[in-house]
Amino acid sequence: MHFDLAHFPDFDDLRGTAKHATLELLMEIRQQIGCRHITHVGHTDHSGPYRRPAPDVSVLTTVPMNWMLRYAAKNYFMVDPVMQVMNLSAHARTTPGTIRNLSADTELPAKSKHFLRDCELRGLGNLYLTVDTSNAHGFRGVTLFTFDVGPEDANIFVEGMRKRLAAVSARLHNVLHGNRNPGLAAIVAKLVTKREIDCLYWAANGKTDGEIGEILNIARWTVVTYLQNAKNKLGCSNRTSTVATALALGIIEMPAITSRF
């Protein structure tokens, strides 16, 4: 499984600095519901000719960097219940808005329970609630909220937070993936070549034509030609709108907000 990771570590310390709109949204959500951390995962079943290695999961998270490094070193994505939810077949998934209390799920495999225990020991919280969500085009996702709540208060807390968490998860998912249309992307992507997609991806990451040529080991004017072809195929008027359309359709993935991981 490949990840596109957008990571916002310790963002409470960023007051007074220019902040990304998504960062501001996360800060607002965390303040509103009083959670420890938020992780949002977006995933589509529709495969496409993405850049290599092909990302199939986009992850937005606020957990500390030392936990991300531990997560990667221990291959925790293999036992992470959130990732298991994303791997379910279409008929096995729950409906959008469904809340799942991972902390109280007795059916979790032993390795997943160990993973959650490690999360708790590392200070990520002791209550783990997931919310399934989807946009209007069927692009699905799941949000994990972690809290510190006394065991005796957990059930009452979960019941009281259901509607708020469902609304917050839907809002976050639509901000990040509201325009993603996997079906349309699969159709349009067939019109765009692998090289054109590669050039669009690096253009989305702010690279110049010359820089893209160096990365892909092709001539600068070849890059210009590929981007021009992609512009015509997507029916756009300029480079900026071509990149934006490719991102909105899911032909290319969102640029990483931070490349620390």
CORPEGI-V679294 format. One record per run of one state. SS is the DSSP state (A for helix, B for strand, O for the rest). FROM is the first residue (numbers start at 1). LEN is the number of residues. Records with the same first field share a line. If there is no record, write none. Layout:
SS=FROM-LEN + FROM-LEN
//
This chain:
O=1-2 + 8-3 + 15-6 + 34-3 + 44-13 + 62-3 + 74-2 + 79-2 + 87-3 + 93-6 + 105-5 + 122-5 + 135-5 + 148-3 + 178-4 + 190-4 + 205-4 + 217-3 + 235-4 + 250-12
B=3-5 + 37-7 + 57-5 + 99-3 + 127-8 + 140-8
A=11-4 + 21-13 + 65-9 + 76-3 + 81-6 + 90-3 + 102-3 + 110-12 + 151-27 + 182-8 + 194-11 + 209-8 + 220-15 + 239-11
//
